[in-house]
Amino acid sequence: MSKFLTELKKFLMKDDYFLESNVKPVGYYNVILQNQEELAEVISDCENYHLEFRYDSDNEEGCTDGSISIYLYTKSLHEDYSWQSVLNYYYRINFEDDERSWGYCECSPSDVGYNPLHRCCGAGCDWYAPAVNVTKVESKGYFKFDGQERDLWKMESEWELESGISKEQLEQQEKERQLQYIDEEIQELLKQKELFLKVK
């Protein structure tokens, strides 16, 4: 078995989230197992680099069972500054489902293969099969603002003017910000004065 599948299975079996939630990763793992040929690039990369798995819970209002991100490093995670060796791309495996409307379940205990735990024969009835969506996320670079902070302030003012805010409104907003700052300073000085007066 490949390093990727071995490490993934270990992670899915031992990660605290899966142990404490209703997410059952066995189906998702087997989908990956069934599609190794299509996932050859992922498996190959995982063979050649050090791996780190991170689980993220669902952020699509319950439409998924979350996702796993696979980060790749040229250095072992136990080495100093290993975080600097991370590659400029990673893989994300979304845990989704495939709705199979095969017919309302009318199974009974007398049917062949009937499972009393699930109250179904598990063949030919409506169900949601596990599915995974695997994507490669690539960084195109880390780009920084070229200029001083005051340059950005000027750009923000110009931006607001272009968006339809009048010069008078901008001046009023600036005045309100300054008044708020003065009020905060006054409150802080009053607190310091109160503490000072309490000192014997």
N, C-alpha and C positions, 0 to 999 in steps of 0.2 A: 504494500500500500504506500502511496506517495506521502511525503512529509506533510504536504498541505492537508490531505484528508485525515492523517493521523492527528495532527495538531488541532485541526478544526473540531474533530470529534471530541478530543480531550477538553477543548474549551467549552463546547456545548454541554458536555456532561458535568462540568465542574463550576461553571460560572454561577455566582450566587443568584443572579436575576432569574435564570431558568429554573433553579431549584426552588425559588420562592413564588414564581408566577404560574399562570395557566398556560404559558407558551410551551408547546411540546416540540422541541427541535428535531425529533427523530425523522419526521416526514420531510423536513427541509433538507436535512443531511442526505437522505436517500435520493432526493431529486438531484442533488449535486453528484451523488454517486452514479446515478443513471445517465448523467450527461457529461462524463469526463472528457469525451472526445471534443465536444463543443467548447469545453473550458480548458483546453490544452494550454493556452497562453497563460492563464491564471496559475495553473498547476506548475508550469515550467518556471515562472517567475518565483513562485514560492519555494521551489526546489533550490534555486540559486541564491536566494537572499534570506536574511533573518526576518522572522515574522512577528507581527504584533496584531492581535485581534482586539477590537473594541466594539462592544454592543451598545446600540442606541435604541431606546424604546420608541414606540410608535409616535410619529408626529403628524399623522394624517387622520386624526380624529377616529382612531379605531379601525381604519381600513387595512392596516397591516399588523404584523406581529413584530415590527421594528426591523432593524438591519444590523449587519455586522460589517465593519470596515476593516480591511486588511492592509496594514502599513508594512512597507518593505524597507529594510536597512542593509547597508553594506557592512556594518559593524554589529557585533553582538550587543544586545541590550544591556549586558552586564559590563560592557566596556565604558570607559569615561567618554563623555561627549558623544555617545552613540546617537543621540537625537539629531546631531548635525549630519549624520550619514543617511538620513531618510531620503528615499527617492522622490522625484518630483511628481509621482502619481501613486494612486492607491486604488484598490478595488472595493466596491460596496456591494454587498449581497442583501437585497431587500426580501424579507419574508412576506410573501403574499399568498393569495389563494386562487384556485381555478374553480369557478362555480360550474357544477355539473348537474343540470336539471334533467335527470334521467327518469324521474317519476316519483310520485308520492309514495312513501314507505308504507307497505301493507303487509310487512313480514309478520309471521306468527311463530311461536315456539316449535311448531311441528315442521317448519321449513328446514331443508338441508342447509347446514352452515349457520343456523341461527345463533347469534351471540347474545345471551341474556344480559350481559353487562351493557351492551349498546342497543339492545332491543331491536336488532336489525340483522339481516344476513350479510350486509356489507357488499352487495352486488346488485347493480341495476337501480338503486334508489338515489334520490337527490342527496348530494353531499358537496362539501367544499374540499377539494384536493389541495394539498400543499403545492406551492409554486415559488420559484425564486426568480428575481430579476437582477442580473449581475451587470454592473456598469464599471467602467474604468474612468476614474476622475483624475485629470491631469492638470497640474499647475503650469501656467505659461510664464511664470516669473513673479518676483516680488518687487513691486514698483512703489517708489516713495515720492512724496510731494517735493518739488524743487522750489524752495523759497522760504522766506521768513513767515512767522505767524501773522504779522501785520499784512503781508501780501494776501493771505487767505481771508483776513477780515475784509479787505477791500473787495475781493472777489465775491464774498458773501453779500456785501452791500449792493454790488452791481447786479448780482443774481436776483436779489429781492426786487430791485428797481425794474428789471426785465420781466419779472413775474406779475407786475402791475401794482406793486406797493409804491405809494408816492414818497417823495423825499421827506415831506412833512411827517408822514407816518413813521418812517425810519428814524427821524430825529426824536419823535415822541417815544418810540420804543427804547432808544438809547438813553433818553432821560429817565425813563422808568427803571431801566436796569441800574443806572447809577444811583437812583434814589433807594432801590432795594439794597444795593451794596452798602450805602450809608446807614440805612436802618439796621442792617445786620452788624455793622461795626459798632453802632451805638449800643445794641443789645449785648454784644460781647463785652464792651467796656463797662456797662452797668453790672454785669455778672462779676467782672473782676473787682469792681468797686465794692460790691456786696461781700465778696470773699475777703477783701482787704479789711473792711470794717469789722468782720467777725474775728479777725486775728487779735489776740490779746497781747 
